[in-house]
Amino acid sequence: MITLRNVQAADLEQLLIIENEGFSKEEAATKEAFIERIKIIPDTFIVAEVGGSILGYINGPIIAQPYITDDLFKEISENPKRGGYQSILGLAVFSQARGQGIAKLLLAAIEDLAVENEREGITLTCKQELISFYEKSGFVNHGLSESQHGGASWYNLLKPIHPNSN
């Protein structure tokens, strides 16, 4: 059975394997970036695991604006308790565990946190080939992002959150 939990420092090596498998060398977060995220935003860094093996993760800080900026890949701040936008800097699933709905589980978990903490929405950037995946989860494509991260073309996707519409 897949369990979801907040990240722990001991997860670092498994996370790096999944990150480097899911992103190009230019796009992948560095070990230092992961250490910083684990330390500063463990409340919005969720891992999916089975029997102690991490199958995937989702992470990102709360930001004031609706779109991700490239500086977030280098430096983040502690999350405010309420408000802002839940960003997703990374969502990746171990190649051997893909096709099992793990990414959808992780997205649902981060959305639950966003609703619980009265965030304005969830924001991410993705490549063109992933737009339809995110649209199926309620994200709206806001067009080409200004991001130059990893030298790739990225699209801004945003999912509004309405905490009082349950």
N, C-alpha and C positions, 0 to 999 in steps of 0.2 A: 504494500500500500504506500502511495506517495504521501509524504508529509511535507508541509510547508512550515518554515520557521525563519526567524531572523538570523542573519549571518553571524558567524563567530570567527575569531582570529585563526583558529585551527583549520578553517575552510580554504584558506588562501591558495594553497597549491592546486587543489582540485578546481577552484574557480579559474585560475590562470590557464589551465589546460583547456577548459571549455571556452574561455574568451579567445584564446589563440586559434582554436579550431573554428570558431564562428565568425571571426573578423580577420581581415588582412593585417599584416604586420603594421601598416601605417594607421589603421583604424583601431586596432586593439588597445585597450587600456593597459598601461604599464603596471608592473608589480607595485610600484610606489603609489600609483593612483588607486589601486585596489586597497592597499594598506590604509590610505587616507579615507576612502569611503567606508571601510569596515569600522574604522575608529570614529569618524565624524557622523555618519548617517546610518548606523545599524538599524534604526527604526524604519527606514525605507529601503532596506536591502534584504530581500527575501530569497531564500534558497528552497528548491524542491529536492527532496532526497528519498532514497529507499535504502534501508539497511545501512546507513552511514555513508552511502555513496551519493554525491551530489549529481543530479541529473540536469539541473538548470538553475538559473537565477534571474532576478530582475532588480535593478537598483537605479537610484537617482535622487538628487536633493530636491527640496522645495525651492522654487524660484519665484520672484515677484512678477515676471513678465510671462506672456503666453507662449513664447518661443525659446528654444534652446540656443544658447550662444556658445561659440567654440571655447571661450575661457573656462566653461564648466568642466571641460575635459582635463583641465590643469589644476583648478582650484575650486573648492566648494566650501560652504559654510554649514554650521549646524542648522537643523531644520527648525523653523518656528512651530509652535504648538498648533496654530490654526491659520487658515487662509493660504493664499499663494497658489501656485500651480505645482502639482506633482510632476517632476520631469522624469523621463526614463532615459538614462544614459546608456544602459545596457540591458538587453534581454537576450539570453542565449540558452540553448538546450544542447546537451551532449549529443553528438551525431548518432550514437547508437540508441538514443532514447527519443528521437524525433518521431512525430506521427502519433504520439500517445496523448496529445492534448495538454502537455505540460506548459507550453507557452500560454495557452488560454487560462489555465489555472493560475499562473503567476500574474497575468494581467488582471484577473478577477480579484486576486488578493490585494494588489496595489490599488485597485479601484475601491475596494472595501475600506482600505486605510484612508483614501482620499475623501470618501464620503464621511467617514467617522471623524476626520479632522477638519471638515468643512473647507476643503480645497475648492478652488474655482474651476479646476479642470485638470486633466492629465495631458501632458505634452511630450512629444517625442519627434525625432527625425528618423527617417528610414529611406532606403533606396527604393526606386520606382517599383521593383519587382515585389516588394513587400506591402505596398499600399493597400491592395485588396484584402490581404490578411487582416490588417488593422481596421479597415473599413467594416469588415464583418463583426468586429468587436465594438463598433459604435464610434470609431474615430472619423473625423472629417479632414480631408486633404485640403490644406490651406496653400498648396503650391510649393514651388521651389524655395528652399531655405537659403539663407545667406551663408550657411555653414560651409566651410572649406575643409572640414575635418577629414584627415586621411587622404586628401586630394580627390574625394568622391563627390558626386552630386547627391544631395539629400533633399527630402521633402518634409515640410512641417505638417505634422498631424496633431490634431487637438480633439480631445473628448471633453465636452463640458460636463460638470458635475452639479447636480441640483440636490443638495443634502436634504431638503425638506419635501422632496417629491416621492418618498417611499410609499 
